[in-house]
Amino acid sequence: MEIILREDIEKLGHRGDVVKVAPGFARNFLIPRKLAVLANDSNRKIVAQERDAWLRKEAKLKNESEDLAKMLSAVTLTISQRAGEDGHLFGSVTSKDVAELLEKQGYQIDRKKVVLEEHIRQTGEYKIPVRLHREVTAEVTLNVVAEAQ
């Protein structure tokens, strides 16, 4: 069954693409969630107009994200955690902690945009990627120091 995607769907396609999928997947998942529509002439015209509007909006968001990335690149965050003598933390620093530190600095960043492959469990200096847009990623410097006893 041919459908037109209304949203970017990982491993399937991007907004506006015409793709072939199993009929059940289209009927039971994509179409009810308004992620796709049937590929016919009238829907192609509507989706083309939506795509143009979306591209304009996306370009504006990308420019704003690039500006924010420039500001975030200069940001250095410091967090103090309880740690052992060897620098191993009691607990860990998570993306939520980084998002809270950014919020204290005045940046409203969702914790899901902070990309930590695994939690930080050692003291030291880390470069934390923050994905602001699909194509824009900023790096924030994070210093993890041992808490004074």
C-alpha positions as CSV (number, residue, x, y, z in Angstrom):
1,M,0.0,0.0,0.0
2,E,1.4,3.4,-0.9
3,I,1.1,6.2,1.6
4,I,2.5,9.8,2.0
5,L,4.3,10.5,5.3
6,R,3.1,13.5,7.2
7,E,5.9,13.3,9.8
8,D,9.5,12.0,9.8
9,I,9.5,8.4,10.8
10,E,12.8,6.7,11.7
11,K,13.8,3.9,9.4
12,L,10.8,4.6,7.1
13,G,11.2,8.1,5.6
14,H,10.9,11.8,5.9
15,R,7.9,14.1,5.8
16,G,6.3,14.2,2.3
17,D,7.9,10.9,1.1
18,V,5.7,8.4,-0.8
19,V,6.6,5.0,0.6
20,K,5.2,1.4,0.3
21,V,4.2,-0.3,3.6
22,A,2.2,-3.3,4.6
23,P,-1.6,-2.5,4.5
24,G,-2.0,-3.4,8.2
25,F,0.8,-1.1,9.3
26,A,-0.8,1.7,7.4
27,R,-4.4,1.1,8.4
28,N,-3.8,0.2,12.1
29,F,-0.8,2.4,13.0
30,L,0.2,5.2,10.6
31,I,-3.2,6.5,9.4
32,P,-5.0,6.6,12.8
33,R,-2.1,8.4,14.4
34,K,-2.1,10.9,11.5
35,L,1.5,10.1,10.6
36,A,0.5,9.3,7.0
37,V,-2.3,9.5,4.4
38,L,-3.2,7.4,1.4
39,A,-1.2,8.3,-1.7
40,N,-3.8,9.8,-4.1
41,D,-3.8,13.0,-6.1
42,S,-5.7,15.3,-3.7
43,N,-3.6,14.1,-0.8
44,R,-0.4,14.7,-2.7
45,K,-1.4,18.4,-3.3
46,I,-2.3,18.9,0.4
47,V,0.8,17.3,1.7
48,A,3.0,19.3,-0.8
49,Q,1.5,22.5,0.7
50,E,2.0,21.3,4.2
51,R,5.6,20.3,3.4
52,D,6.3,23.8,2.0
53,A,5.0,25.5,5.2
54,W,6.9,23.0,7.4
55,L,10.1,23.7,5.5
56,R,9.8,27.4,6.1
57,K,9.1,26.8,9.8
58,E,12.0,24.3,10.0
59,A,14.4,26.8,8.4
60,K,13.4,29.3,11.1
61,L,13.9,26.8,13.9
62,K,17.3,25.8,12.5
63,N,18.5,29.4,12.5
64,E,17.3,29.9,16.1
65,S,19.0,26.6,17.1
66,E,22.3,27.7,15.5
67,D,22.2,31.0,17.4
68,L,21.5,29.1,20.7
69,A,24.3,26.6,19.9
70,K,26.8,29.5,19.6
71,M,25.7,30.7,23.1
72,L,25.8,27.2,24.6
73,S,29.3,26.5,23.3
74,A,30.6,29.2,25.6
75,V,28.8,27.8,28.6
76,T,30.8,25.9,31.3
77,L,28.8,24.1,34.0
78,T,30.1,22.9,37.3
79,I,28.5,20.2,39.5
80,S,29.8,18.9,42.8
81,Q,29.0,15.4,43.8
82,R,30.1,13.1,46.6
83,A,33.0,11.1,45.5
84,G,35.5,8.6,46.8
85,E,39.3,9.2,47.0
86,D,39.8,7.8,43.5
87,G,37.3,10.2,42.0
88,H,34.6,7.7,41.6
89,L,31.2,9.3,42.3
90,F,28.6,8.0,44.8
91,G,25.8,8.0,42.3
92,S,26.1,9.6,38.8
93,V,25.4,12.7,36.8
94,T,22.5,12.3,34.4
95,S,21.0,14.3,31.5
96,K,18.4,15.5,33.9
97,D,21.2,17.0,36.1
98,V,22.7,18.7,33.1
99,A,19.3,20.1,32.0
100,E,18.7,21.5,35.5
101,L,22.2,23.2,35.5
102,L,21.4,24.7,32.1
103,E,18.1,26.0,33.5
104,K,19.8,27.7,36.4
105,Q,22.0,29.4,33.7
106,G,18.8,30.6,32.0
107,Y,18.6,28.1,29.1
108,Q,15.3,26.2,28.8
109,I,16.6,22.8,27.4
110,D,14.6,19.6,27.6
111,R,16.5,16.8,29.2
112,K,15.8,14.6,26.2
113,K,18.0,16.9,24.1
114,V,21.0,16.3,26.3
115,V,22.8,13.4,24.7
116,L,24.7,11.3,27.3
117,E,25.6,7.8,26.1
118,E,25.9,6.7,29.6
119,H,25.8,8.4,33.0
120,I,28.9,10.2,34.3
121,R,30.5,8.3,37.2
122,Q,33.9,9.9,37.5
123,T,35.1,13.4,38.4
124,G,36.6,15.4,35.5
125,E,35.8,17.6,32.6
126,Y,33.3,16.4,30.0
127,K,32.0,17.7,26.7
128,I,28.3,17.1,26.7
129,P,26.5,17.2,23.3
130,V,23.1,19.0,23.3
131,R,20.9,18.2,20.3
132,L,19.0,21.4,19.6
133,H,17.7,20.5,16.2
134,R,18.0,17.6,13.8
135,E,21.0,19.2,12.2
136,V,22.4,21.4,15.0
137,T,24.3,20.0,18.0
138,A,26.0,22.2,20.6
139,E,28.7,21.1,23.1
140,V,28.5,22.2,26.7
141,T,31.5,21.8,29.0
142,L,30.7,20.1,32.3
143,N,33.1,20.0,35.2
144,V,32.3,17.3,37.7
145,V,34.1,18.0,41.0
146,A,34.2,16.2,44.3
147,E,32.0,17.7,47.0
148,A,33.9,19.2,49.9
149,Q,33.4,17.1,53.0
